[in-house]
Amino acid sequence: MNLTQRVSLTTLLLLLTTNIIVGITVSQVIRQSYLDEQKRSIAQSVQRLANRFLSASDFQTANIQQVQTKFDHYRDEITTPDTVRIKIYSRDGTVLSSDQTELIGQKLFTDEPEELTAVLNGQILGNISRPDKSENQYEQGFTQLLEVYVPIVFDDVNVSGVVETYTQLSSLNRAITRSQIYAVSLTTVVISLAFIILYLIVRNASRTLIRQDIQLQLDIKKERQYSSLKDEFISLSSHQLRTPASAIKWSLETLMQELGHRQLTPAQREALDGVRVNTESLISIINNLLIISDIKPDYFTYEAHAYSVSELIRESIQKHQILTSQKKQRISFTPDTLDTKTLIKRPALLIVINTLIKNATDYSPEGGEITINQASSPDAIRIEVIDSGIGIPKDEQPKVFDKFFRASNSIKQKNAGSGLSLHIAKQIIAGYQGSLEFTALASGSKFTLELPTINHQ
């Protein structure tokens, strides 16, 4: 099912569930309201007519037969077409008057003393019951009756006696059913209209989301195509540019070697140095562009077998030995004692190490010193590369990892560089959940590399 169909089915299920729950709740509330109203109506009628036809002394007489005529007349007055039976009790629960004459004089609250206590405290009790006691022979033909106990008060303080009425519910049930049907129907219509409006809103929103999702998928597909074309263009262009750039570099080196024994004017030497620096910068940019084109989500993979980080650092130091020898620089390396191993893709980590060591070599003066410290633990690899170079001006330090950033003092010294190496190193380290931080020193710079010792298999 698509999103619109799922929304339609969900809305229908919610509508049915809501209507059922609300319908049951409304029906119960209406029924209880009718029963409470019926109980109040019976109690009011019983109390009003008691004040009219009886007195407190009638409930206290020792000779019950003397008051039977008054009680019979009273019972006739409070009887309605739905009244099934009426009993009148004294305060101690003795029957003073009843349609069932053999009950007169008996105490019938012996099994329900809490009910008698509640009524004598002024409460009107009422409940739906099915008469099944031996004294309920007049009522046993009915499935359900409304049984109401009414306290009779003449002085607004003391309860003189109790009147019990049994009322059949057939007429009341018909009224309740009519009200329930009307209320539930009205509620169902209102809820259905609300759900229809909600459904229309959600359906339109879902259709909009579907259209946006389709458009987004098309845009993503198009963007991937553009990205693929861009990467392909960068790769092809870089490879095409690297060949002539390398040829220019070799030609320039050959020319400088041939002219090395001749006397060059300062202008000629400056021009050749400028060509050399720009050529090296061009080659560096081309190499970095090739690296950038490779850095995609699938770039950050892991080796099948762990390798020593210390050995990788020594390999990078060896690679830069010619340059450090030419500048008479000294590199000191202190490896960790654990010989920590990692599964991070070797070429990726080598790019980072090479970048840090080459930067330290390029920007350190002749005779300078470069220090590499490795302090690892079972959970982390920490490498520090400290140089004694020119450093980075304070106001430019926050940009050290930005694309194409080159410090102003580096440009003045005409050091070759693309301004991409540190940015690439930072991206590679971040891809492996590590960090690369720069710290300015009084003389030189310190780069701190931290990586987790990930042991993927």
C-alpha positions, 0 to 999 in steps of 0.5 A: 500500500502507498502512503495515501492508502495507509492513511485512508485505512488508518483513518477508517480504523480510528473512526470506527474505534472512536465511534465505538468507544464514544458510543458506549461511553455516551450510552452509559452516561445517558442511562445513568443520568436517566436512572439518577433522575428517576431516583430523585423524582421518586424520592421527591414524590415519596417525601412530599406525599409523606408530609401531606398524608403522614406524620412522625408519630405514624412511624413510631406507633406500637399498634401497627394496625391502627395506622394501616388505613393511613399507610394504605392511602399513602401507598395508593397516592405514591403508586404510579403505573410503573410501580410494582411494590411499596414497603414502609419501614420504621427506623429499626427496619420493621415493616409497617405496611406492605402489599404482602401482609405477612411481612408486616411486623417483620424486620427485613434489614437483618442481612443488610444493616449497612443499607438501613444505616445509610438511609437513616443517615439521610442518603437516598439509595437506588440500584437496579436489582433482580428480586430473588428473595423470598419476600419478593414474590410480587416482584419475581416476575420482572427481570429488572426493577429500580429499587429505591430506599427513601428516608422520610423526614418531617422535622428536616433533621431526624429520619422517622422511617423508610419507604422502599419502592420497586419500579419497573424499567420498561417505560424508562428503558424505552426513553433511555434507548431513544435518547441513546440512539439520538445521542449516539447518532448525533455523536457519530455524525459529528465525529465522522464529519471531523474525521472526514475533514481530518482525512481530507487534510491528511490525504492532501498532506500525504499526497503532497509528501508523496509528490515531494518524495518523488521529486526528492528522489529525482533530485537525489538521482540527478545530484548523484549523476552530477556528482558522478560526472563531477568526480569523473571530470576531476579525476580525468582532468587531474590525470591529464594535468598531472602529466604536463605538470610533472614534465614541467617540473622535471624540465625545470629541475634539469634546467636549474641543474645545467644552470647551477654552475653559471652565474644567474642574476637575482631576477633570473634566480627569482623567476626560476624559484617562482616557476618551481614553487608554482609548479610544485603547488600545481602538482600538489593541488592536482594530487589533492583533487584526486584524493578529494574525488575519492573521499565518499561515504564508501571511502572509510573502509577497514583493512582485513588485518591489523597493522602497526601504527608505529611502522606506518609512521617510520615509513612516512619518516623514511619517505621524507628523509631526502627533504629533511636531509637537504634542509639538515633537519632532525626528526625524532620519533618516540613510539608507544610501548604497546605497539598499537595496531589498527584496521583503519584503511592504511592508505588513508591513515598514511595520507594524514601522517604524510601531510603532518610530517611534510607540513612540519618539514616544509615550514621548519627552517634549515637545521630545525627539529621535528618531534613525533610522539606516539602515546597509545592505549588499548582504546585510542591512538594519540600522535603528536607532530611538533615542529620548530617552524614559522607557526601561524599568525594568531588571527589566522589560526581558526582557519587552519583546516579550511579549504585552500587556506595558506598562512600569510607568513607561508605565502611570503616565504614562497613555500609551495602548497595547495592549502588543501592538505590539512583540510583533507587530513581533517576530513579523513580523520573525522570519517573514522570518528577521530580528531585532528587539532592544532596548537600554536607554540611559542616557536612552531606548531603542534598537531595532535591526532587521535583515533580509536583503535577500531578492531573491525573484522 
